[in-house]
Amino acid sequence: PDLLPACNGEITTMSFLQDVVDILLQYVVKSFDRSTKVIDFHYPNELLQEYNWELADQPQTLEEILLNCRTTLKYAIKTGHPRYFNQLSTGLDMVGLAADWLTSAANTNMFTYEIAPVFVLLEYVTLRKMREMIGWPGGCGDGIFSPGGAISNMYAMLIARFKMFPEVKEKGMAAIPRLVAFTSEHSHFSVKKGAAALGIGTDSVILIRCDERGKMIPSDLERRILEAKQKGFVPFLVSATAGTTVYGAFDPLIAIADICKKYKIWMHVDGAWGGGLLMSRKHKWKLNGVERANSVTWNPHKMMGVPLQCSALLVREEGLMQSCNQMHASYLFQQDKHYDLSYDTGDKALQCGRHVDVFKLWLMWRAKGTTGFEAQIDKCLELAEYLYNKIKNREGYEMVFDGKPQHTNVCFWYIPPSLRSMEDNEERMSRLMKVAPVIKARMMEYGTTMVSYQPLGDKVNFFRMVISNPAATHQDIDFLIDEIERLGQDL
């Protein structure tokens, strides 16, 4: 009530915001302090009962508001902590954080140059640079920042369908033949989710077999395409994955591109997790063939450490997104404006309101240069290899697949002493299934570190260690191994 725009609110506002900044700065310093917990874990009902979170008719004092800020951060997960390995997006970049603060203060919408002049130009420049790195001549094509990889993948599906059957935009699915899409059995769930949302249906997404390292098998893809065509279905999209969620596998893009060309199918590359490797001269060969894709998903908020959210869809053919999505709303996209209308990008997006996601990436890129991102990414991959080398022959560890990891995903079982001499049978399996969840629960209760686990196919729960936090060091990897052993000795 006493804050701006209340009259004479300047002094109160300044001291309030100064206090907020102090709370934030303390949190930032704590995030990088290894002696602090990654998480102060409480069960949901405990947190609900411990504080009053309810919304009231009467305002609270600014002191109470500051207390709310402190409490929220007290129980937040420190995703920038050097020992937080739980998600594909980790770390806390200072320039990215500054950019996020600026974006919030500017508080505008990405749909027109009229209200987001600088941001719209930065999106144009940054997307063109990303397309150049994919290998499209002169960075030609189109693109958009979207609210995450799942939406980017859905855009790809939407545009691929429109390219093949433009009439679907007006007439809907009833007017076109039954479509089918193909993706690997290790691909992200968003491919099926997109098919469900677009009315294509999850049954129309055909999962292609993977080899033991998690890469799509091209001969199986071709077999399933021919099978679908024989049934009278129309194959319209293949989604190849560059960096799968669990194994970090890179599908063989060149072989997949050949098949897509042969059968005239849109080739999409979901590089949400692996796209960042395009920044590294040492590792970008893993995406060889990506330049032949029709569209690419790339999430700088994962491997490149840009604050959430920052996900791009890049499309090789210019103008396609616009014709697929535009609705010509005359209250936003007036045709008689006094500037070049090609910068009004809002009509090619599915959203109307669209957050400014580009500024964080652009400012970080300015601060680091491409070589800075490269160094950060190379370091994370080197740490993953260090972990792999350390546990591959260590007592009590079994790797989920052979060979060194292609990305920073290291997948392994920890075998407690009680299971080490057991023969490999049903009982051992069912006991091993319970090991990772118990160790994970203990990690969270102690608050020392976080790493995710999951089953996959016929494999029972295993740890999936991923590294995308530039703050992590060899000591943090050593700590993680000691911690797993400390917490799992008695199981």
C-alpha positions as CSV (number, residue, x, y, z in Angstrom):
1,P,0.0,0.0,0.0
2,D,2.9,2.4,0.7
3,L,4.9,1.4,-2.3
4,L,5.0,3.2,-5.7
5,P,2.8,4.3,-7.4
6,A,1.5,5.6,-4.0
7,C,2.4,9.3,-3.6
8,N,5.7,9.7,-1.7
9,G,6.2,6.0,-2.1
10,E,9.8,6.3,-3.4
11,I,11.7,5.9,-0.1
12,T,9.6,3.0,1.1
13,T,9.8,1.3,-2.4
14,M,13.6,1.7,-2.5
15,S,14.2,0.3,1.0
16,F,11.7,-2.6,0.3
17,L,13.4,-3.6,-3.0
18,Q,16.8,-3.2,-1.3
19,D,15.7,-5.7,1.3
20,V,14.5,-8.1,-1.4
21,V,17.8,-7.8,-3.2
22,D,19.7,-8.5,0.0
23,I,17.6,-11.7,0.5
24,L,18.3,-12.7,-3.0
25,L,22.0,-12.0,-2.8
26,Q,22.3,-14.1,0.4
27,Y,20.5,-16.9,-1.3
28,V,22.9,-16.7,-4.3
29,V,26.0,-16.9,-2.1
30,K,24.4,-19.8,-0.1
31,S,23.7,-21.6,-3.4
32,F,27.4,-22.0,-4.1
33,D,28.4,-22.8,-0.6
34,R,29.1,-26.6,-0.4
35,S,28.6,-26.6,3.4
36,T,24.9,-25.6,3.0
37,K,22.2,-28.1,2.2
38,V,20.9,-28.6,-1.4
39,I,17.4,-28.9,0.1
40,D,15.8,-28.5,3.5
41,F,13.3,-31.2,2.9
42,H,9.8,-31.3,4.4
43,Y,6.8,-33.4,3.5
44,P,4.0,-31.5,1.8
45,N,1.6,-31.7,4.7
46,E,4.3,-30.5,7.1
47,L,5.0,-27.4,5.0
48,L,1.2,-26.7,4.7
49,Q,0.7,-26.9,8.4
50,E,3.9,-25.1,9.5
51,Y,3.0,-21.8,7.9
52,N,-0.1,-19.9,7.0
53,W,-0.1,-19.7,3.2
54,E,-3.8,-18.7,2.8
55,L,-4.9,-15.5,1.0
56,A,-6.7,-13.0,3.1
57,D,-9.0,-10.0,2.6
58,Q,-6.7,-7.6,4.5
59,P,-3.2,-6.7,3.4
60,Q,-0.1,-7.8,5.2
61,T,2.7,-5.5,6.4
62,L,5.9,-5.3,4.2
63,E,7.8,-7.0,7.0
64,E,5.5,-10.0,6.6
65,I,6.0,-9.9,2.9
66,L,9.8,-10.0,3.3
67,L,9.3,-12.9,5.7
68,N,7.3,-14.7,3.0
69,C,10.2,-14.2,0.6
70,R,12.7,-15.6,3.1
71,T,10.5,-18.6,3.9
72,T,10.0,-19.4,0.2
73,L,13.7,-19.4,-0.4
74,K,14.4,-21.4,2.8
75,Y,12.5,-24.4,1.4
76,A,13.5,-23.9,-2.3
77,I,15.8,-26.4,-3.9
78,K,19.2,-24.8,-4.6
79,T,19.3,-25.7,-8.2
80,G,22.6,-23.8,-8.6
81,H,24.3,-25.8,-5.8
82,P,27.4,-27.6,-7.1
83,R,25.9,-30.9,-5.8
84,Y,22.4,-30.6,-7.4
85,F,22.4,-33.1,-10.2
86,N,18.7,-34.0,-10.3
87,Q,17.5,-32.4,-13.6
88,L,18.8,-31.6,-17.0
89,S,18.7,-27.9,-16.1
90,T,21.0,-27.0,-13.2
91,G,23.3,-24.2,-12.3
92,L,22.8,-20.5,-11.6
93,D,24.4,-18.0,-14.1
94,M,24.9,-14.5,-12.7
95,V,24.6,-12.7,-16.1
96,G,21.5,-14.8,-16.9
97,L,20.0,-13.9,-13.5
98,A,20.7,-10.2,-14.1
99,A,19.0,-10.5,-17.5
100,D,16.0,-12.1,-15.9
101,W,15.7,-9.3,-13.4
102,L,15.9,-6.8,-16.3
103,T,13.3,-8.7,-18.3
104,S,10.8,-8.6,-15.4
105,A,11.3,-4.9,-14.9
106,A,10.7,-4.2,-18.6
107,N,7.6,-6.4,-18.3
108,T,6.5,-6.6,-21.9
109,N,5.2,-9.1,-24.4
110,M,6.9,-10.6,-27.4
111,F,4.2,-10.3,-30.0
112,T,5.1,-7.0,-31.7
113,Y,8.0,-4.7,-32.4
114,E,5.7,-2.0,-31.3
115,I,5.9,-3.0,-27.6
116,A,9.1,-5.0,-27.5
117,P,11.5,-3.3,-29.9
118,V,14.8,-4.4,-28.6
119,F,13.7,-7.9,-27.5
120,V,12.1,-8.7,-30.9
121,L,15.4,-7.7,-32.7
122,L,17.4,-9.8,-30.2
123,E,15.2,-12.8,-30.9
124,Y,15.7,-12.3,-34.6
125,V,19.5,-12.1,-34.2
126,T,19.8,-15.0,-31.7
127,L,17.6,-17.4,-33.7
128,R,19.5,-16.7,-36.8
129,K,22.8,-17.4,-35.0
130,M,21.4,-20.7,-33.7
131,R,20.3,-21.7,-37.2
132,E,23.9,-20.9,-38.5
133,M,25.3,-23.2,-35.8
134,I,22.9,-26.0,-36.9
135,G,24.5,-25.5,-40.4
136,W,21.7,-23.9,-42.4
137,P,23.3,-21.6,-45.0
138,G,23.5,-18.1,-43.8
139,G,21.3,-19.0,-40.8
140,C,18.3,-19.0,-43.2
141,G,14.9,-20.2,-41.9
142,D,12.6,-19.3,-39.1
143,G,12.1,-20.0,-35.4
144,I,10.5,-19.0,-32.1
145,F,11.3,-19.2,-28.4
146,S,8.6,-21.3,-26.8
147,P,7.7,-22.3,-23.2
148,G,9.9,-25.5,-23.2
149,G,11.0,-28.4,-25.3
150,A,7.6,-30.2,-25.2
151,I,6.0,-27.2,-26.8
152,S,8.8,-26.8,-29.3
153,N,8.3,-30.5,-30.3
154,M,4.6,-29.9,-30.6
155,Y,5.3,-26.9,-32.9
156,A,7.4,-29.1,-35.1
157,M,4.5,-31.6,-35.4
158,L,2.0,-28.8,-36.2
159,I,4.2,-27.3,-38.9
160,A,5.1,-30.7,-40.5
161,R,1.4,-31.6,-40.7
162,F,0.6,-28.2,-42.2
163,K,3.4,-28.5,-44.8
164,M,1.9,-31.8,-46.0
165,F,-1.8,-30.9,-45.7
166,P,-2.3,-27.1,-45.5
167,E,-6.1,-27.6,-45.6
168,V,-5.9,-29.1,-42.0
169,K,-5.8,-25.5,-40.7
170,E,-9.3,-24.7,-41.8
171,K,-10.9,-28.1,-42.1
172,G,-9.3,-30.1,-39.2
173,M,-8.3,-33.7,-39.0
174,A,-11.5,-35.1,-40.5
175,A,-10.4,-33.7,-43.9
176,I,-7.1,-35.5,-44.2
177,P,-5.9,-39.1,-44.1
178,R,-4.7,-40.9,-41.0
179,L,-1.2,-39.6,-40.1
180,V,1.6,-41.4,-38.4
181,A,4.8,-40.1,-36.7
182,F,7.9,-42.1,-35.8
183,T,10.2,-41.6,-32.9
184,S,12.5,-43.9,-30.8
185,E,11.4,-45.9,-27.8
186,H,13.8,-43.8,-25.7
187,S,12.4,-40.4,-27.0
188,H,10.8,-37.8,-24.7
189,F,7.2,-38.3,-23.8
190,S,6.4,-34.9,-25.3
191,V,6.2,-36.4,-28.8
192,K,3.2,-38.5,-27.8
193,K,1.8,-35.7,-25.8
194,G,1.9,-33.4,-28.8
195,A,0.2,-36.0,-30.9
196,A,-2.6,-36.2,-28.3
197,A,-3.0,-32.4,-28.2
198,L,-3.0,-32.0,-32.0
199,G,-5.7,-34.6,-32.4
200,I,-3.3,-37.0,-34.2
201,G,-3.6,-39.5,-31.3
202,T,-0.9,-41.3,-29.3
203,D,-1.7,-44.6,-31.2
204,S,-0.4,-42.8,-34.3
205,V,3.1,-42.4,-32.8
206,I,5.1,-45.4,-33.7
207,L,8.1,-46.2,-31.4
208,I,11.2,-47.4,-33.2
209,R,13.6,-49.9,-31.5
210,C,16.9,-48.7,-30.1
211,D,20.2,-50.5,-29.8
212,E,21.7,-51.3,-26.4
213,R,23.2,-47.7,-26.2
214,G,19.7,-46.2,-26.8
215,K,20.2,-45.0,-30.4
216,M,17.3,-45.4,-32.9
217,I,17.9,-48.3,-35.3
218,P,17.5,-47.0,-38.9
219,S,16.6,-50.3,-40.5
220,D,13.7,-50.6,-38.0
221,L,12.5,-47.1,-38.9
222,E,12.4,-48.0,-42.6
223,R,10.6,-51.2,-41.9
224,R,7.9,-49.5,-39.8
225,I,7.5,-46.7,-42.4
226,L,6.8,-49.3,-45.1
227,E,4.4,-51.2,-42.8
228,A,2.4,-48.0,-42.1
229,K,2.2,-47.1,-45.8
230,Q,0.9,-50.6,-46.6
231,K,-1.9,-50.1,-44.1
232,G,-2.8,-46.9,-45.9
233,F,-1.5,-44.5,-43.3
234,V,0.5,-41.4,-44.2
235,P,3.9,-41.0,-42.5
236,F,4.4,-37.2,-41.9
237,L,7.1,-36.8,-39.3
238,V,10.2,-38.6,-37.9
239,S,11.4,-37.2,-34.6
240,A,15.0,-38.1,-34.0
241,T,16.6,-37.4,-30.6
242,A,19.9,-35.7,-30.1
243,G,20.6,-36.5,-26.4
244,T,17.9,-38.8,-25.0
245,T,16.6,-38.0,-21.6
246,V,17.8,-41.0,-19.7
247,Y,20.8,-42.5,-21.7
248,G,21.9,-39.2,-23.4
249,A,22.0,-41.1,-26.7
250,F,22.3,-39.4,-30.1
251,D,20.3,-41.0,-32.9
252,P,22.2,-41.6,-36.2
253,L,20.9,-38.4,-37.9
254,I,22.6,-39.0,-41.3
255,A,21.0,-42.4,-41.8
256,I,17.6,-41.0,-40.6
257,A,17.9,-38.1,-42.9
258,D,18.5,-40.5,-45.9
259,I,15.3,-42.4,-45.0
260,C,13.3,-39.2,-44.5
261,K,14.5,-37.9,-47.9
262,K,13.6,-41.3,-49.6
263,Y,10.0,-41.3,-48.3
264,K,9.5,-37.5,-48.3
265,I,8.9,-37.2,-44.6
266,W,9.5,-34.2,-42.4
267,M,12.6,-34.7,-40.3
268,H,12.6,-33.2,-36.8
269,V,15.5,-33.3,-34.4
270,D,14.7,-33.1,-30.7
271,G,18.0,-31.6,-29.5
272,A,16.4,-30.1,-26.3
273,W,19.2,-31.8,-24.2
274,G,22.0,-32.4,-26.8
275,G,21.6,-29.2,-28.9
276,G,24.1,-27.4,-26.7
277,L,26.9,-29.6,-28.0
278,L,26.7,-27.6,-31.2
279,M,28.7,-24.9,-29.3
280,S,31.6,-27.3,-28.8
281,R,34.1,-28.0,-31.5
282,K,35.1,-31.2,-29.7
283,H,31.6,-32.7,-29.4
284,K,29.4,-31.3,-32.1
285,W,30.2,-34.3,-34.4
286,K,27.6,-36.2,-32.3
287,L,24.9,-34.1,-34.2
288,N,26.4,-34.7,-37.7
289,G,23.4,-34.6,-40.1
290,V,21.4,-32.1,-38.0
291,E,21.7,-29.6,-40.9
292,R,19.5,-31.9,-43.0
293,A,16.6,-31.6,-40.5
294,N,13.5,-29.6,-41.4
295,S,13.2,-28.5,-37.7
296,V,15.2,-28.6,-34.5
297,T,14.3,-28.2,-30.9
298,W,17.2,-26.8,-28.8
299,N,16.9,-25.8,-25.1
300,P,19.6,-23.4,-23.9
301,H,18.1,-23.8,-20.4
302,K,19.6,-27.2,-20.2
303,M,23.2,-27.8,-21.3
304,M,24.0,-24.1,-21.7
305,G,22.8,-23.2,-18.2
306,V,20.5,-20.3,-19.3
307,P,17.9,-19.7,-16.5
308,L,14.5,-21.3,-17.1
309,Q,12.8,-21.1,-19.4
310,C,14.6,-20.8,-22.7
311,S,13.7,-23.2,-25.5
312,A,13.9,-22.6,-29.2
313,L,12.2,-24.3,-32.2
314,L,14.2,-23.7,-35.4
315,V,12.7,-24.3,-38.8
316,R,14.6,-24.6,-42.1
317,E,11.9,-23.2,-44.4
318,E,11.1,-19.5,-44.0
319,G,7.5,-18.3,-43.9
320,L,6.1,-21.7,-43.0
321,M,5.4,-20.9,-39.3
322,Q,3.7,-17.8,-40.3
323,S,1.3,-19.4,-42.8
324,C,0.7,-22.3,-40.4
325,N,-0.3,-20.2,-37.4
326,Q,-1.3,-16.7,-38.4
327,M,-4.8,-15.5,-37.7
328,H,-4.4,-11.8,-38.8
329,A,-5.8,-10.4,-35.6
330,S,-6.4,-6.7,-36.6
331,Y,-6.1,-5.4,-33.0
332,L,-2.5,-6.5,-32.8
333,F,-1.1,-7.0,-36.3
334,Q,-2.4,-3.9,-38.1
335,Q,-1.2,-3.8,-41.6
336,D,-0.8,0.0,-41.8
337,K,1.8,0.5,-39.1
338,H,4.7,2.9,-39.7
339,Y,7.5,0.3,-39.5
340,D,8.6,-3.0,-41.2
341,L,5.9,-5.5,-40.2
342,S,8.2,-8.5,-40.7
343,Y,9.4,-7.9,-37.1
344,D,5.9,-8.5,-35.7
345,T,6.5,-12.1,-34.9
346,G,3.5,-12.8,-32.7
347,D,1.3,-14.2,-35.4
348,K,3.6,-17.2,-36.0
349,A,3.4,-18.3,-32.4
350,L,0.6,-20.4,-30.9
351,Q,0.6,-18.2,-27.8
352,C,-0.7,-14.7,-27.8
353,G,1.0,-13.6,-24.5
354,R,4.7,-14.7,-24.8
355,H,7.3,-14.1,-22.2
356,V,10.6,-12.5,-23.1
357,D,13.0,-15.6,-23.0
358,V,15.6,-14.4,-25.4
359,F,17.3,-11.7,-23.3
360,K,18.9,-14.1,-20.8
361,L,20.5,-16.2,-23.6
362,W,21.6,-13.1,-25.6
363,L,23.2,-11.4,-22.7
364,M,25.0,-14.6,-21.5
365,W,26.2,-15.2,-25.1
366,R,27.6,-11.6,-25.1
367,A,29.3,-12.2,-21.7
368,K,30.8,-15.6,-22.5
369,G,31.1,-15.6,-26.3
370,T,30.7,-18.9,-28.0
371,T,34.0,-20.1,-26.6
372,G,32.8,-19.5,-23.0
373,F,29.8,-21.8,-23.6
374,E,32.1,-24.3,-25.3
375,A,34.5,-24.3,-22.2
376,Q,31.5,-24.8,-19.9
377,I,30.1,-27.7,-21.9
378,D,33.4,-29.4,-22.5
379,K,34.0,-29.2,-18.7
380,C,30.6,-30.9,-17.9
381,L,31.3,-33.7,-20.4
382,E,34.8,-34.2,-19.0
383,L,33.3,-34.5,-15.5
384,A,30.8,-37.2,-16.8
385,E,33.7,-39.1,-18.2
386,Y,35.6,-38.8,-14.9
387,L,32.6,-40.2,-13.1
388,Y,32.3,-43.1,-15.6
389,N,36.0,-43.9,-15.3
390,K,35.8,-43.9,-11.6
391,I,32.8,-46.3,-11.1
392,K,33.0,-48.6,-14.2
393,N,35.3,-51.1,-12.4
394,R,34.5,-50.0,-8.8
395,E,33.1,-52.6,-6.4
396,G,29.4,-52.2,-5.9
397,Y,28.7,-50.5,-9.2
398,E,27.2,-51.8,-12.4
399,M,26.9,-49.8,-15.6
400,V,23.5,-49.8,-17.3
401,F,25.1,-49.8,-20.8
402,D,28.7,-50.4,-21.9
403,G,31.1,-47.8,-23.1
404,K,31.7,-44.2,-22.2
405,P,28.8,-41.8,-22.2
406,Q,28.1,-39.7,-25.3
407,H,26.6,-36.9,-23.2
408,T,26.8,-36.2,-19.5
409,N,24.3,-38.9,-18.6
410,V,26.0,-41.7,-16.6
411,C,23.6,-44.5,-15.8
412,F,24.5,-47.1,-13.1
413,W,23.2,-49.3,-10.4
414,Y,24.7,-49.2,-6.9
415,I,24.7,-52.7,-5.5
416,P,24.7,-52.8,-1.7
417,P,27.0,-55.3,0.0
418,S,24.1,-57.6,0.8
419,L,23.3,-58.1,-2.9
420,R,26.8,-58.5,-4.3
421,S,27.1,-62.2,-3.9
422,M,23.5,-63.0,-4.8
423,E,22.9,-64.8,-8.1
424,D,21.1,-62.9,-10.7
425,N,17.4,-63.9,-10.3
426,E,13.9,-62.4,-9.7
427,E,14.6,-61.8,-6.0
428,R,17.8,-59.9,-6.6
429,M,16.0,-57.8,-9.2
430,S,13.1,-56.9,-6.9
431,R,15.5,-56.0,-4.1
432,L,17.7,-53.9,-6.4
433,M,14.6,-52.1,-7.6
434,K,14.2,-50.7,-4.1
435,V,17.8,-49.5,-3.6
436,A,17.9,-46.3,-5.6
437,P,14.6,-44.9,-4.2
438,V,15.7,-45.4,-0.6
439,I,19.1,-43.8,-1.2
440,K,17.4,-40.9,-3.0
441,A,15.0,-40.4,-0.1
442,R,17.9,-40.4,2.3
443,M,19.8,-37.9,0.2
444,M,16.8,-35.6,0.3
445,E,16.3,-36.0,4.0
446,Y,19.9,-35.2,4.8
447,G,19.8,-32.5,2.1
448,T,23.4,-33.3,0.9
449,T,22.8,-33.9,-2.8
450,M,20.2,-34.9,-5.4
451,V,20.4,-37.2,-8.4
452,S,17.6,-38.8,-10.2
453,Y,16.7,-42.5,-10.8
454,Q,14.2,-44.4,-12.9
455,P,13.5,-47.8,-14.4
456,L,13.6,-48.2,-18.2
457,G,12.2,-51.1,-20.3
458,D,13.2,-54.3,-18.5
459,K,15.8,-52.6,-16.3
460,V,14.9,-51.9,-12.7
461,N,15.6,-48.6,-11.0
462,F,19.0,-47.1,-11.7
463,F,20.7,-43.8,-11.1
464,R,20.9,-41.3,-13.9
465,M,23.6,-38.8,-13.1
466,V,23.6,-35.8,-15.3
467,I,25.9,-32.8,-15.2
468,S,25.0,-29.4,-16.7
469,N,26.1,-27.2,-13.8
470,P,29.4,-25.4,-14.5
471,A,29.9,-25.0,-10.7
472,A,30.4,-28.8,-10.3
473,T,34.0,-30.1,-9.8
474,H,35.8,-33.4,-9.5
475,Q,35.4,-33.1,-5.7
476,D,31.7,-33.0,-6.1
477,I,31.7,-36.2,-8.2
478,D,33.8,-37.8,-5.5
479,F,31.4,-36.6,-2.8
480,L,28.5,-38.1,-4.7
481,I,30.1,-41.5,-4.9
482,D,31.0,-41.4,-1.2
483,E,27.5,-40.3,-0.3
484,I,25.8,-43.1,-2.3
485,E,28.0,-45.6,-0.5
486,R,27.4,-44.0,2.9
487,L,23.6,-44.0,2.4
488,G,23.4,-47.4,0.8
489,Q,25.8,-49.6,2.9
490,D,23.1,-51.1,5.1
491,L,20.5,-51.9,2.4
